[in-house]
Amino acid sequence: MDKKEIIRTIYLYLFSTIGLLLMVIGSVNLVDLGLKNYVFKKANQSVIYPVYPRLPEPTPANEPTKEEQQAFQKKQLEAEQQQKQVENARRASNAIAMIIVGLPLFIYHWDILQNPGKKQKINPVRNSQQNV
C-alpha cells in the first residue's frame, strides 16, 4: 500500500465516522425530544417562581393587587410555554439537519470503502489524464 492509498483510506474512514456520529447525535436528540414531549411530559416542565415587577418605592398604595399579580403570573406562564415551543422546534430542526447532513456523508464514504472498485470514480480528472 502506498502513501496515497493510506491517506485515502484514513480520509474515508474519518468522514464515514463523522457522518455516523452526526446521524447518531441527531437521532438521539430527536428521540429525547419525542420522549420529553409525549412520554415524560413533566420532564419538559420547569418550576416558575413568581417575579413581581419592581416599583419605585414599595408602599402599600403602590403594591400590585391580587388581579394584577394573577395577570402577571398568567402572562409569565404563557411566555414560558411559547419559549418552550420555540426551543423544541429549534432542537427538532437541528436534529433533523444533523441527520440530513450525516446520512449522505456516511453512505457515500462507507460505500466507497466497501466497494474498492468504485475508487476510480472519485477523481475523474486523474482518470482522464491517465487515459491520454
C-alpha positions in Angstrom: 0.0 0.0 0.0 1.5 3.3 -1.0 1.2 6.6 0.9 -1.7 8.0 -1.1 -3.7 4.9 -0.6 -3.2 5.0 3.2 -4.1 8.7 3.3 -7.2 8.0 1.2 -8.3 5.1 3.5 -7.8 7.3 6.6 -9.8 10.1 5.0 -12.7 7.8 4.0 -12.9 6.2 7.5 -12.7 9.6 9.1 -15.6 11.1 7.1 -17.6 7.9 7.5 -17.2 8.2 11.2 -18.1 11.8 11.2 -21.3 11.1 9.2 -22.2 8.3 11.5 -21.7 10.5 14.6 -23.9 13.2 13.1 -26.7 10.7 12.5 -26.4 9.2 16.0 -26.4 12.6 17.7 -29.3 13.9 15.6 -31.3 10.7 16.2 -30.6 10.8 20.0 -31.8 14.5 20.0 -35.0 13.5 18.2 -35.7 10.6 20.5 -35.0 12.7 23.5 -37.3 15.5 22.3 -40.1 12.9 21.5 -39.8 11.3 24.9 -40.0 14.6 26.7 -43.0 15.8 24.7 -45.1 12.6 24.6 -44.0 10.2 27.3 -42.3 12.1 30.1 -44.3 15.3 29.9 -43.2 16.6 33.3 -39.5 16.4 32.3 -40.1 19.3 30.0 -41.7 21.5 32.6 -39.9 23.9 34.8 -40.7 25.5 38.1 -41.9 29.1 37.8 -41.1 31.3 40.6 -43.2 34.4 40.9 -41.4 37.5 39.8 -43.1 40.8 40.6 -42.3 44.0 38.8 -40.2 46.4 40.8 -41.9 49.5 41.9 -40.1 52.8 42.6 -41.0 52.8 46.3 -42.7 49.8 48.0 -45.6 51.5 49.7 -48.9 49.9 50.5 -50.6 52.2 47.9 -48.2 51.0 45.1 -48.5 47.3 45.7 -50.0 45.2 42.9 -53.5 43.9 43.5 -54.3 40.2 43.5 -55.8 40.5 40.0 -52.6 42.2 38.8 -50.4 39.5 40.3 -52.6 36.8 38.7 -52.5 38.5 35.4 -48.7 38.9 35.6 -48.3 35.2 36.5 -50.6 34.1 33.7 -48.6 36.3 31.2 -45.3 34.8 32.5 -46.6 31.2 32.1 -47.8 31.9 28.6 -44.4 33.4 27.7 -42.6 30.4 29.1 -44.8 28.0 27.2 -44.2 29.9 24.0 -40.4 29.9 24.7 -40.5 26.1 25.2 -42.3 25.6 21.9 -39.7 27.7 20.1 -36.9 25.8 21.8 -38.4 22.4 20.9 -38.8 23.5 17.3 -35.2 24.7 17.2 -33.9 21.4 18.7 -36.0 19.3 16.2 -34.7 21.4 13.3 -31.1 21.0 14.5 -31.5 17.2 15.0 -33.1 16.7 11.5 -30.4 18.8 9.9 -27.7 16.6 11.5 -29.4 13.5 10.2 -29.8 15.0 6.7 -26.1 16.0 6.5 -24.8 12.9 8.3 -26.7 10.3 6.3 -25.4 11.1 2.8 -21.9 11.7 4.2 -21.8 8.3 5.9 -23.4 6.4 3.0 -21.1 7.9 0.3 -17.8 7.4 2.1 -18.8 4.0 3.5 -19.9 2.8 0.1 -16.5 3.7 -1.4 -14.8 1.8 1.4 -17.0 -1.3 0.9 -16.7 -1.3 -2.9 -13.0 -0.7 -3.8 -13.8 -0.9 -7.5 -15.6 2.5 -7.2 -12.5 4.3 -6.0 -11.5 5.2 -9.6 -14.7 7.3 -9.9 -13.6 9.7 -7.1 -11.1 11.7 -9.1 -12.3 12.0 -12.7 -9.5 14.5 -13.6 -6.9 11.9 -12.6 -8.6 9.2 -14.6 -8.8 11.3 -17.8 -5.1 12.2 -17.6 -4.2 8.5 -17.3 -6.2 7.6 -20.4 -4.5 10.2 -22.6 
